[in-house]
């Protein structure tokens, strides 16, 4: 025996009651009743007069009960026009952060959804205290440093941002539905959303991988749902629908609104339209003429729908458009929408209940597209009913409207836990000026919050079920920026140098706000720091207190006969890694400075460098004995004092050199350097010989000469 399902489509203008029989996954529309509201009890999908709506529901229920017996449970839908869609953008400073993970992206998306919800509450002043359920969102784009990017995973940069389009359902919509049903002695058996209901019967899951838009054009509003990648990615609504066409008919032909509505419906059934104006005159107009009169209104409706579709679909046209609802019967509406979206006309079509698979209907039930949503409500509420679920978030019980697979992120949204608490706040930055350049030192990044579901580690994408216990430990705030001078300099600014065998640490010269400081000085906001690195050998020698080295490496100058003379041979040199350098030469870390050794010159050394002969010395043989003859060629005085040949001459000394006897050596000079004397026994004649040859005492002699004096008896 087939099971009967009772469903209600509570619309802005009317309430549709339907009896659906189910048997082996086949459905049969057994009965259908439509009753219009007696007053404006509904507005934009929300019940504004519960008593009036409950009265209409009761009449529909009683009408159906006459044929089908008592009805106590009913399936209903929250109107798609009650859904609120909002776009939001969130940016995050990611400087010096680790690579982006999937969880980081999820938390950034959650922050964007909360931003959208906050914008919604700010814009909706009338219902600013209302609670909203997020029924879905999709990412429009990710950006890194201002450039659009496909994914933030494993990316690094300065600023990351995400923009989402999120859809919300006001809780009051569900609560008012429950109240109206209770007053009509009905219990809610199942609940769905109108767009979901229509999609479930027209677009099976296998087709939802396609980017398709479903538009339910009603009387006051047109509801839109977008599918892509296997799911419903966005919902939207425009406050323009069939009534705008009716009003255009009324204005053009001077008709009362109900008569204009009746005339509009005739367009789809008659080639000639009978119109009775407000003066009571009957006129007949060709169908083509009436359609042409309605063209501006039809075009305006198509533009509104197309614009919202593009907004929801990231400014791209879907692959196809399906139209349902009474307003979808507006003449040429499919052509206008196709033109606005630049789609082929066969990609935009009106779908009636004959497009619903595994469905039959009673003979008196029409195949009109306006019945797709009521039938979809009955089937969807039966097959995929929406339930409430309760979870605990930090020991607070939260009730969720289970529109989809619920996640920890949904629970955090419902618990009004702000996304910023999922990360600790970054510490305050510090601005300083270093050598005339402004530098910003960021504070420490906050640590992420820790999430657990039933004491097991979780993340914002973790699925939850009824009764789960969620615990969130908020992230730790980052410390304010703290910096010392050492943090601002590179390693090359500090050098280790060995000077004459002793190791020294050479640090830069530092001033903070004009006062001398050191590397470990802490800096404050707006401090002005001057850092002078010590680079040259001269600067390093001064900084390390080794200035005595300058004396050691001064050039060796003395004054000779009133003239200053440089002797490089006796000057010490500064060596860098054993290579002579000048004082201005740069020194690197681990370099070795030393001083080359130099001799302390004597008078003889000075004379040798000046190529001055101080003594004339020769060696001769006299009477068979080697004899050395010496005489000074010059007289040397150092600083006014007579100096010997081996006396040391200090740098800066005044030396005078005076020439003495320069005559050549003669034979008789020998007697001054020998102790030979004429013996008393020697007498008679004697011969003077030089190298065996006869000579005289006045004859010049030379080194190596053989000199003799021979006596004869």
C-alpha positions as CSV (number, residue, x, y, z in Angstrom):
1,X,0.0,0.0,0.0
2,X,1.3,3.4,-1.0
3,X,2.3,5.8,1.8
4,X,0.7,9.3,1.7
5,X,2.8,12.4,2.1
6,X,1.3,15.8,3.0
7,X,3.4,18.8,2.0
8,X,2.8,22.6,2.0
9,X,4.3,25.3,-0.1
10,X,3.6,28.5,1.8
11,X,4.3,31.3,-0.7
12,X,3.9,35.0,-0.7
13,X,0.6,34.9,-2.6
14,X,-0.8,31.5,-1.8
15,X,-0.5,28.2,0.0
16,X,-0.3,25.0,-2.0
17,X,-1.2,21.8,-0.3
18,X,-0.3,18.5,-2.0
19,X,-0.9,14.8,-1.3
20,X,1.9,12.6,-2.6
21,X,1.8,8.9,-2.6
22,X,5.1,6.9,-2.4
23,X,5.6,3.3,-3.3
24,X,8.9,1.7,-4.1
25,X,10.6,5.1,-4.8
26,X,7.9,6.0,-7.2
27,X,5.7,9.1,-6.5
28,X,2.1,9.9,-7.5
29,X,0.5,13.3,-7.1
30,X,-2.9,12.3,-5.8
31,X,-4.3,15.7,-5.0
32,X,-3.5,19.4,-4.9
33,X,-5.2,22.4,-3.4
34,X,-4.3,26.1,-3.8
35,X,-5.7,28.9,-1.6
36,X,-4.6,32.5,-1.7
37,X,-3.9,34.6,1.4
38,X,-6.8,36.9,2.3
39,X,-4.3,39.6,3.4
40,X,-0.6,40.4,3.1
41,X,0.4,37.9,5.7
42,X,3.7,36.9,4.0
43,X,6.6,39.2,3.1
44,X,9.8,38.0,1.3
45,X,9.2,34.5,2.4
46,X,8.8,35.3,6.1
47,X,5.5,35.0,8.0
48,X,4.5,38.4,9.3
49,X,1.0,37.4,10.5
50,X,1.1,33.9,12.0
51,X,-2.6,33.8,12.7
52,X,-3.6,34.7,9.2
53,X,-1.2,32.2,7.6
54,X,-2.3,29.5,10.1
55,X,-5.9,30.1,9.0
56,X,-5.1,29.6,5.3
57,X,-3.1,26.4,6.2
58,X,-6.1,25.1,8.2
59,X,-8.5,25.6,5.2
60,X,-6.1,23.8,2.8
61,X,-5.7,21.0,5.3
62,X,-9.5,20.6,5.9
63,X,-10.1,20.6,2.2
64,X,-7.7,17.8,1.6
65,X,-9.0,15.9,4.7
66,X,-12.4,15.6,3.1
67,X,-10.9,13.2,0.5
68,X,-7.8,11.8,2.2
69,X,-8.8,11.6,5.9
70,X,-7.1,13.2,8.9
71,X,-3.8,14.9,8.3
72,X,-1.5,15.5,11.4
73,X,2.0,15.8,10.0
74,X,3.2,17.9,7.1
75,X,6.5,18.6,5.3
76,X,7.3,22.3,4.6
77,X,10.1,24.4,3.2
78,X,11.7,27.6,4.2
79,X,11.3,30.0,1.3
80,X,14.4,30.6,-0.8
81,X,13.5,34.3,-0.8
82,X,14.1,34.3,2.9
83,X,17.8,33.4,2.3
84,X,20.3,36.2,2.7
85,X,23.4,36.3,0.5
86,X,26.4,38.4,1.4
87,X,29.9,38.8,0.0
88,X,32.8,39.5,2.4
89,X,36.6,40.0,2.1
90,X,39.1,39.2,4.9
91,X,42.8,39.9,4.8
92,X,45.6,38.5,7.0
93,X,49.2,39.7,7.5
94,X,51.2,36.5,6.9
95,X,54.7,38.1,7.0
96,X,57.2,35.7,8.5
97,X,54.5,33.1,9.0
98,X,55.1,29.4,8.2
99,X,53.7,28.0,5.0
100,X,49.9,28.1,4.7
101,X,48.2,24.8,5.6
102,X,44.7,23.6,4.7
103,X,43.6,24.4,8.3
104,X,45.0,28.0,8.0
105,X,42.9,28.5,4.8
106,X,39.8,27.0,6.5
107,X,40.1,29.4,9.4
108,X,40.6,32.3,7.0
109,X,37.5,31.3,5.1
110,X,35.6,31.0,8.4
111,X,36.7,34.6,9.3
112,X,35.3,35.7,5.9
113,X,31.9,34.0,6.5
114,X,31.7,35.7,9.9
115,X,32.5,39.0,8.3
116,X,29.6,38.4,5.8
117,X,27.3,37.5,8.8
118,X,28.4,40.7,10.6
119,X,27.7,42.8,7.4
120,X,24.3,41.1,7.2
121,X,23.4,42.1,10.8
122,X,24.7,45.6,10.2
123,X,22.6,46.0,7.0
124,X,19.5,44.3,8.4
125,X,18.7,47.0,11.0
126,X,15.2,45.8,11.5
127,X,16.3,42.3,12.5
128,X,19.7,43.2,13.9
129,X,19.2,40.9,16.8
130,X,18.2,37.9,14.7
131,X,20.2,34.8,14.5
132,X,21.3,33.5,11.2
133,X,22.2,30.0,10.1
134,X,24.9,29.7,7.4
135,X,23.5,27.3,4.9
136,X,26.5,27.4,2.6
137,X,29.3,29.5,1.1
138,X,31.7,29.4,-1.8
139,X,35.1,31.1,-2.3
140,X,35.2,33.7,-5.0
141,X,39.0,34.0,-5.0
142,X,42.1,33.8,-3.0
143,X,44.8,36.5,-3.3
144,X,48.4,36.7,-2.2
145,X,50.0,40.2,-2.0
146,X,47.2,41.5,-4.2
147,X,47.5,38.9,-6.9
148,X,44.8,36.3,-7.5
149,X,46.0,32.8,-6.9
150,X,44.5,29.3,-7.3
151,X,45.4,28.1,-3.8
152,X,47.2,29.4,-0.7
153,X,48.5,26.0,0.3
154,X,52.2,26.1,1.0
155,X,52.4,29.7,-0.1
156,X,54.3,32.6,1.6
157,X,54.0,36.3,1.2
158,X,53.0,39.5,3.1
159,X,49.2,39.6,2.8
160,X,46.7,36.8,2.1
161,X,43.1,37.5,1.5
162,X,39.9,35.5,0.6
163,X,36.6,36.7,-0.6
164,X,33.5,34.5,-0.1
165,X,29.8,34.6,-1.0
166,X,27.8,33.2,1.9
167,X,24.1,32.4,2.3
168,X,22.2,32.6,5.6
169,X,18.7,31.7,6.8
170,X,17.2,33.7,9.6
171,X,16.1,31.6,12.5
172,X,12.9,33.5,12.8
173,X,11.7,32.0,9.4
174,X,11.9,28.5,10.9
175,X,10.3,29.5,14.2
176,X,7.4,31.3,12.5
177,X,6.8,28.3,10.3
178,X,6.6,26.0,13.4
179,X,4.2,28.5,15.1
180,X,1.8,28.6,12.1
181,X,1.7,24.8,11.8
182,X,1.1,24.4,15.5
183,X,-1.9,26.7,15.3
184,X,-3.3,24.7,12.4
185,X,-2.9,21.5,14.5
186,X,-0.1,20.2,12.4
187,X,3.3,18.8,13.3
188,X,6.4,19.4,11.2
189,X,7.4,16.0,9.7
190,X,10.2,17.3,7.5
191,X,11.8,20.6,6.6
192,X,13.8,21.7,3.6
193,X,14.7,24.8,1.6
194,X,12.7,25.7,-1.4
195,X,15.7,25.9,-3.7
196,X,17.0,22.6,-2.4
197,X,13.5,21.0,-3.0
198,X,13.4,22.1,-6.6
199,X,17.0,21.1,-7.2
200,X,16.5,17.7,-5.7
201,X,13.7,16.7,-8.1
202,X,15.2,18.5,-11.3
203,X,18.9,18.2,-10.9
204,X,20.0,14.8,-9.5
205,X,23.4,14.6,-7.7
206,X,25.0,13.1,-10.8
207,X,24.2,16.4,-12.7
208,X,25.4,18.7,-9.9
209,X,29.0,18.5,-11.1
210,X,27.8,20.8,-13.8
211,X,27.6,24.5,-13.3
212,X,23.8,25.0,-13.6
213,X,21.4,27.7,-12.3
214,X,17.8,26.9,-11.1
215,X,15.5,29.9,-11.0
216,X,12.1,29.8,-9.3
217,X,10.2,32.8,-10.6
218,X,7.3,33.3,-8.2
219,X,4.9,36.2,-7.8
220,X,7.0,38.6,-5.7
221,X,10.5,37.2,-5.9
222,X,12.7,35.1,-8.0
223,X,14.8,32.5,-6.1
224,X,18.1,31.3,-7.5
225,X,20.3,28.3,-6.7
226,X,23.7,27.5,-8.3
227,X,25.2,24.0,-8.6
228,X,28.8,23.2,-9.3
229,X,31.4,20.5,-8.5
230,X,28.8,18.1,-7.1
231,X,27.0,20.5,-4.7
232,X,24.9,23.6,-4.3
233,X,27.4,26.4,-4.1
234,X,25.2,29.5,-3.8
235,X,21.7,30.8,-3.2
236,X,20.2,34.2,-4.1
237,X,17.0,36.2,-4.6
238,X,15.9,39.2,-6.6
239,X,12.7,41.1,-5.5
240,X,11.4,41.0,-9.1
241,X,9.1,38.3,-10.5
242,X,5.7,37.7,-12.1
243,X,3.9,40.6,-10.4
244,X,6.1,43.0,-12.3
245,X,4.7,41.6,-15.6
246,X,1.2,41.8,-14.2
247,X,1.7,45.4,-13.2
248,X,3.1,46.2,-16.7
249,X,-0.1,44.6,-18.2
250,X,-2.2,46.7,-15.8
251,X,-0.5,50.0,-16.6
252,X,-0.5,49.5,-20.3
253,X,-4.2,48.4,-20.7
254,X,-5.7,50.2,-17.7
255,X,-6.7,47.0,-15.9
256,X,-7.4,46.2,-12.3
257,X,-4.6,43.9,-10.9
258,X,-6.7,40.7,-10.7
259,X,-8.0,41.2,-14.2
260,X,-4.4,41.9,-15.4
261,X,-3.3,38.7,-13.8
262,X,-6.1,36.8,-15.6
263,X,-5.2,38.4,-18.9
264,X,-1.5,37.6,-18.5
265,X,-2.3,33.9,-17.9
266,X,-4.4,33.8,-21.1
267,X,-1.3,34.6,-23.2
268,X,-0.1,31.0,-23.0
269,X,-3.5,29.6,-24.1
270,X,-5.1,32.0,-26.6
271,X,-4.0,33.7,-29.8
272,X,-6.4,36.6,-29.0
273,X,-6.5,38.2,-25.6
274,X,-9.9,39.6,-24.2
275,X,-9.3,42.6,-22.0
276,X,-11.9,44.6,-20.1
277,X,-10.5,47.9,-19.0
278,X,-11.5,49.9,-15.9
279,X,-14.2,51.7,-17.9
280,X,-15.9,48.4,-18.7
281,X,-15.0,48.2,-22.4
282,X,-14.1,44.8,-23.9
283,X,-11.3,44.8,-26.3
284,X,-9.4,42.0,-28.1
285,X,-5.7,42.1,-28.8
286,X,-3.5,39.8,-30.8
287,X,-1.2,37.7,-28.6
288,X,1.9,39.1,-30.4
289,X,0.9,42.6,-29.7
290,X,0.4,41.9,-26.0
291,X,3.8,40.2,-25.8
292,X,5.4,43.2,-27.4
293,X,3.7,45.5,-24.9
294,X,5.2,43.4,-22.1
295,X,8.7,43.3,-23.6
296,X,10.2,46.1,-21.5
297,X,9.0,44.5,-18.2
298,X,10.1,41.1,-19.4
299,X,13.5,42.4,-20.3
300,X,13.9,44.1,-16.9
301,X,13.0,40.9,-15.1
302,X,15.5,39.0,-17.2
303,X,18.3,41.5,-16.5
304,X,17.6,41.4,-12.7
305,X,17.8,37.6,-12.7
306,X,20.9,37.4,-15.0
307,X,22.7,40.0,-12.9
308,X,22.2,38.0,-9.7
309,X,23.2,34.8,-11.4
310,X,26.5,36.4,-12.5
311,X,27.1,37.8,-9.0
312,X,26.5,34.4,-7.4
313,X,28.6,32.6,-10.0
314,X,31.7,34.7,-9.8
315,X,30.8,36.8,-12.9
316,X,30.6,33.8,-15.2
317,X,27.6,32.4,-17.0
318,X,26.5,28.9,-16.0
319,X,26.3,26.1,-18.5
320,X,22.5,26.0,-18.4
321,X,19.5,27.7,-16.7
322,X,16.3,25.9,-15.6
323,X,13.2,28.0,-14.9
324,X,10.3,26.9,-12.6
325,X,7.5,28.7,-10.8
326,X,4.5,30.5,-12.3
327,X,6.6,33.4,-13.4
328,X,8.6,31.2,-15.7
329,X,5.5,31.1,-18.0
330,X,6.2,34.8,-18.8
331,X,6.3,34.9,-22.7
332,X,9.9,35.0,-24.1
333,X,11.5,35.1,-20.7
334,X,13.9,32.3,-21.7
335,X,15.1,34.2,-24.8
336,X,15.7,37.4,-22.7
337,X,17.7,35.6,-20.0
338,X,19.7,33.7,-22.7
339,X,20.6,37.0,-24.4
340,X,21.6,38.6,-21.1
341,X,23.9,35.7,-20.2
342,X,25.1,35.3,-23.8
343,X,24.0,31.7,-23.8
344,X,22.4,29.8,-26.7
345,X,18.6,29.9,-26.4
346,X,18.4,26.1,-26.0
347,X,20.5,26.4,-22.8
348,X,17.6,28.2,-21.0
349,X,14.4,26.2,-20.5
350,X,11.2,26.1,-18.4
351,X,10.8,22.8,-16.5
352,X,7.5,21.4,-15.4
353,X,6.6,18.4,-13.2
354,X,6.8,16.2,-16.3
355,X,10.6,16.6,-16.0
356,X,10.6,14.9,-12.6
357,X,11.7,11.3,-12.9
358,X,9.6,8.5,-11.4
359,X,6.5,10.7,-11.0
360,X,2.9,10.3,-12.0
361,X,-0.1,12.6,-11.3
362,X,-3.8,12.6,-11.0
363,X,-5.7,13.7,-14.1
364,X,-6.9,17.0,-12.5
365,X,-3.3,18.1,-11.6
366,X,-1.7,20.2,-14.3
367,X,2.0,19.9,-15.3
368,X,2.6,23.5,-14.7
369,X,6.2,24.6,-13.6
370,X,4.7,26.3,-10.6
371,X,4.0,22.9,-9.1
372,X,7.7,21.8,-9.3
373,X,8.6,23.3,-5.9
374,X,5.6,22.0,-3.9
375,X,6.2,18.4,-5.2
376,X,9.9,18.9,-4.6
377,X,9.1,19.9,-1.0
378,X,7.2,16.7,-0.4
379,X,9.9,14.5,-1.9
380,X,12.9,16.3,-0.4
381,X,11.4,16.6,3.0
382,X,10.8,12.8,2.9
383,X,14.1,11.7,1.4
384,X,16.5,14.3,2.8
385,X,14.7,16.0,5.8
386,X,16.6,18.7,7.7
387,X,16.9,18.2,11.4
388,X,18.1,20.1,14.3
389,X,21.2,18.9,16.1
390,X,22.6,19.8,19.5
391,X,26.3,20.0,20.3
392,X,28.3,21.5,23.1
393,X,30.8,24.2,22.5
394,X,32.9,25.0,25.5
395,X,30.1,23.5,27.7
396,X,27.5,25.7,26.1
397,X,24.6,23.8,24.3
398,X,24.2,24.9,20.7
399,X,21.3,23.9,18.4
400,X,22.2,23.8,14.7
401,X,19.9,23.8,11.7
402,X,21.3,20.7,9.9
403,X,21.1,21.9,6.3
404,X,24.2,19.9,5.2
405,X,27.0,17.9,6.7
406,X,27.9,20.0,9.7
407,X,31.4,20.8,10.7
408,X,33.2,22.3,13.7
409,X,33.3,25.6,11.8
410,X,29.5,25.6,11.6
411,X,29.3,25.0,15.4
412,X,31.7,27.9,16.1
413,X,29.6,30.2,13.9
414,X,26.4,29.2,15.7
415,X,28.2,29.6,19.1
416,X,29.2,33.1,18.0
417,X,32.9,32.4,18.6
418,X,34.7,34.9,16.5
419,X,37.2,33.7,14.0
420,X,39.9,36.0,15.5
421,X,39.9,33.8,18.6
422,X,41.1,30.9,16.5
423,X,44.4,32.7,16.3
424,X,46.0,34.7,19.1
425,X,46.3,38.4,18.3
426,X,49.7,39.4,16.9
427,X,51.8,41.5,19.3
428,X,52.3,45.3,18.8
429,X,54.9,46.2,16.2
430,X,57.8,48.6,16.9
431,X,59.0,51.4,14.6
432,X,62.6,52.6,14.8
433,X,64.8,54.7,12.6
434,X,68.2,53.1,11.7
435,X,70.8,55.3,9.9
436,X,68.0,57.5,8.5
437,X,65.8,54.6,7.3
438,X,62.5,53.7,9.0
439,X,62.2,50.0,10.0
440,X,59.1,48.2,11.3
441,X,59.7,45.3,13.6
442,X,56.6,43.1,13.8
443,X,55.3,41.7,17.0
444,X,55.2,37.9,17.5
445,X,52.5,36.1,15.7
446,X,49.7,34.6,17.8
447,X,49.5,30.9,18.3
448,X,46.5,29.0,16.8
449,X,43.7,27.8,18.9
450,X,43.4,24.1,19.8
451,X,40.2,22.2,18.8
452,X,39.0,18.9,20.2
453,X,35.8,17.0,19.4
454,X,34.9,14.4,22.1
455,X,38.5,14.8,23.4
456,X,40.0,13.9,20.0
457,X,42.1,16.5,18.0
458,X,40.0,18.2,15.3
459,X,40.0,21.1,13.0
460,X,37.4,23.5,11.6
461,X,36.5,21.1,8.7
462,X,36.0,18.1,11.0
463,X,32.4,16.7,10.7
464,X,30.2,16.7,13.8
465,X,27.1,14.8,14.8
466,X,24.3,15.3,17.3
467,X,25.6,15.2,20.9
468,X,29.2,15.9,20.1
469,X,31.3,17.9,22.6
470,X,33.5,20.5,21.1
471,X,36.3,22.2,23.2
472,X,38.2,25.2,22.0
473,X,41.3,26.5,23.7
474,X,41.9,30.0,22.4
475,X,45.1,30.8,20.7
476,X,47.9,32.5,22.7
477,X,48.4,36.2,21.8
478,X,51.8,37.1,20.4
479,X,54.3,39.1,22.4
480,X,54.8,42.8,21.6
481,X,57.9,43.4,19.5
482,X,61.1,43.6,21.5
483,X,64.3,44.4,19.9
484,X,67.9,45.2,20.7
485,X,70.5,46.9,18.6
486,X,72.1,43.5,18.0
487,X,68.9,42.3,16.3
488,X,69.2,45.1,13.7
489,X,72.7,44.4,12.5
490,X,74.1,41.6,10.4
491,X,76.8,39.2,11.4
492,X,79.4,41.0,9.3
493,X,79.1,44.1,11.5
494,X,80.8,42.3,14.4
495,X,84.4,41.1,13.7
496,X,86.9,39.0,15.6
497,X,90.4,40.3,14.8
498,X,93.8,39.1,16.1
499,X,96.2,42.0,16.7
500,X,99.8,41.1,17.5
501,X,98.8,37.7,18.9
502,X,95.8,38.9,21.0
503,X,92.2,38.3,20.0
504,X,89.8,41.3,20.0
505,X,86.0,41.5,19.4
506,X,85.3,44.6,17.3
507,X,81.7,45.9,17.6
508,X,80.2,48.9,15.7
509,X,79.9,52.3,17.3
510,X,76.3,52.8,18.3
511,X,74.2,55.8,19.3
512,X,70.6,55.8,20.3
513,X,68.9,59.2,20.3
514,X,72.4,60.8,20.3
515,X,73.6,58.8,23.3
516,X,76.3,56.1,23.3
517,X,74.8,52.6,23.4
518,X,75.8,49.0,23.0
519,X,74.6,46.0,21.1
520,X,72.4,44.8,23.9
521,X,70.6,48.1,24.4
522,X,66.9,47.7,24.2
523,X,65.0,50.0,21.8
524,X,61.7,51.8,22.2
525,X,59.1,53.1,19.8
526,X,60.5,55.9,17.5
527,X,64.1,55.5,18.7
528,X,66.7,56.9,16.3
529,X,69.7,54.6,16.0
530,X,73.0,55.4,14.4
531,X,75.2,52.4,13.7
532,X,78.8,52.9,12.4
533,X,80.6,49.7,11.5
534,X,84.4,49.6,12.2
535,X,86.0,48.5,8.9
536,X,89.5,49.9,8.3
537,X,92.7,48.8,10.0
538,X,93.1,52.3,11.4
539,X,89.6,52.3,13.0
540,X,90.1,48.8,14.4
541,X,93.5,49.7,16.0
542,X,92.0,52.8,17.6
543,X,88.8,51.0,18.8
544,X,90.8,48.2,20.4
545,X,93.0,50.6,22.3
546,X,96.2,49.6,20.4
547,X,97.2,53.1,19.3
548,X,100.8,52.5,20.3
549,X,101.0,50.5,17.0
550,X,100.9,53.8,15.1
551,X,104.3,54.7,16.7
552,X,105.7,51.3,15.7
553,X,104.7,51.7,12.1
554,X,105.8,55.3,11.7
555,X,108.2,55.8,8.7
556,X,111.9,56.0,9.7
557,X,113.1,59.6,9.0
558,X,116.3,61.3,10.2
559,X,117.9,64.6,9.2
560,X,121.2,64.3,7.4
561,X,123.2,67.5,7.1
562,X,119.9,69.5,7.5
563,X,117.9,67.4,5.0
564,X,115.1,65.0,6.0
565,X,115.8,61.5,4.6
566,X,113.3,58.5,4.6
567,X,114.8,55.0,5.1
568,X,112.1,52.4,4.2
569,X,114.5,49.7,5.0
570,X,114.4,50.6,8.7
571,X,110.6,51.3,8.8
572,X,108.1,48.8,10.3
573,X,105.0,47.9,8.2
574,X,101.5,46.9,9.2
575,X,100.7,43.5,7.9
576,X,97.2,41.9,7.2
577,X,97.5,38.2,7.1
578,X,101.3,38.7,6.4
579,X,100.7,41.1,3.5
580,X,101.7,44.8,3.9
581,X,98.7,47.2,3.8
582,X,97.9,50.8,4.4
583,X,95.9,51.9,7.4
584,X,92.8,52.5,5.2
585,X,92.6,48.9,4.1
586,X,89.3,47.1,5.1
587,X,89.6,44.3,7.6
588,X,87.3,41.2,7.6
589,X,86.2,38.8,10.4
590,X,89.1,36.5,11.5
591,X,91.8,38.6,9.9
592,X,95.2,38.9,11.6
593,X,97.0,42.2,12.0
594,X,100.7,42.2,12.8
595,X,103.8,44.4,12.5
596,X,106.9,43.5,10.4
597,X,110.2,43.4,12.3
598,X,112.7,46.1,11.6
599,X,116.3,46.6,12.7
600,X,117.6,49.6,14.7
601,X,120.2,51.1,12.4
602,X,123.7,52.1,13.4
603,X,125.8,54.9,12.1
604,X,127.4,52.3,9.8
605,X,124.0,51.2,8.5
606,X,123.0,54.8,7.8
607,X,126.2,55.4,5.9
608,X,125.8,52.3,3.9
609,X,122.3,53.3,2.8
610,X,123.7,56.8,1.9
611,X,126.6,55.2,0.1
612,X,129.0,57.2,2.3
613,X,132.4,55.7,3.0
614,X,133.2,56.3,6.7
615,X,136.7,54.6,6.7
616,X,139.5,53.9,4.3
617,X,141.0,50.5,5.2
618,X,143.7,48.5,3.5
619,X,145.7,45.5,4.5
620,X,149.4,45.1,3.5
621,X,152.4,42.9,4.4
622,X,155.2,44.8,6.2
623,X,158.4,43.0,7.1
624,X,156.6,39.8,6.4
625,X,153.8,40.6,8.8
626,X,150.1,41.4,7.8
627,X,149.2,44.9,8.9
628,X,145.8,46.7,8.7
629,X,145.8,50.4,7.9
630,X,142.7,52.4,8.9
631,X,141.7,56.1,8.7
632,X,138.4,58.0,9.0
633,X,137.1,59.6,5.8
634,X,134.3,61.5,7.6
635,X,133.4,62.7,11.1
636,X,129.9,61.7,12.2
637,X,127.9,63.5,14.9
638,X,124.5,62.4,16.1
639,X,122.4,65.1,17.7
640,X,125.6,67.1,18.2
641,X,127.6,64.2,19.8
642,X,130.5,62.4,18.0
643,X,129.2,59.0,17.1
644,X,131.0,55.7,16.7
645,X,130.2,53.3,13.8
646,X,128.2,51.0,15.9
647,X,126.2,53.6,17.7
648,X,122.4,53.3,17.2
649,X,120.7,56.1,15.4
650,X,117.1,56.7,16.5
651,X,114.3,57.9,14.2
652,X,114.2,61.7,14.1
653,X,117.9,62.1,14.9
654,X,119.9,64.9,13.4
655,X,123.1,63.6,11.8
656,X,125.9,65.6,10.4
657,X,128.8,64.1,8.3
658,X,132.0,66.1,7.8
659,X,134.7,64.9,5.3
660,X,138.3,64.4,6.7
661,X,141.7,63.5,5.1
662,X,141.1,62.0,1.7
663,X,144.8,61.7,0.6
664,X,145.9,58.3,-0.7
665,X,148.0,55.9,1.5
666,X,151.8,56.2,1.2
667,X,154.6,54.0,2.5
668,X,155.4,56.0,5.6
669,X,151.8,55.7,6.9
670,X,152.7,52.1,7.7
671,X,154.7,53.2,10.7
672,X,151.5,54.5,12.4
673,X,149.9,51.1,12.4
674,X,153.0,48.9,13.3
675,X,155.3,48.7,16.3
676,X,158.4,48.0,14.1
677,X,161.4,50.1,15.1
678,X,165.0,50.5,13.8
679,X,167.2,48.4,16.1
680,X,170.4,49.9,17.6
681,X,172.4,47.1,16.1
682,X,171.2,48.1,12.6
683,X,173.4,50.5,10.7
684,X,174.6,51.2,7.3
685,X,172.7,51.4,4.1
686,X,169.0,50.2,3.8
687,X,166.7,49.6,0.9
688,X,163.0,50.5,0.7
689,X,161.2,47.8,-1.3
690,X,157.5,47.6,-2.5
691,X,156.6,44.4,-4.0
692,X,160.3,43.6,-4.4
693,X,161.0,46.8,-6.3
694,X,162.8,49.8,-5.0
695,X,160.5,52.5,-3.6
696,X,160.4,55.6,-1.4
697,X,158.6,56.5,1.8
698,X,156.4,59.0,-0.2
699,X,155.3,56.4,-2.8
700,X,151.5,55.5,-2.8
701,X,150.7,52.0,-1.6
702,X,147.6,49.8,-2.0
703,X,146.0,46.9,-0.3
704,X,147.9,43.7,-0.8
705,X,151.3,45.4,-1.3
706,X,154.4,43.6,0.0
707,X,156.5,46.3,1.9
708,X,160.1,45.8,3.2
709,X,163.0,47.7,4.5
710,X,166.3,45.8,4.1
711,X,169.7,46.9,5.7
712,X,173.2,46.1,4.2
713,X,176.4,45.9,6.4
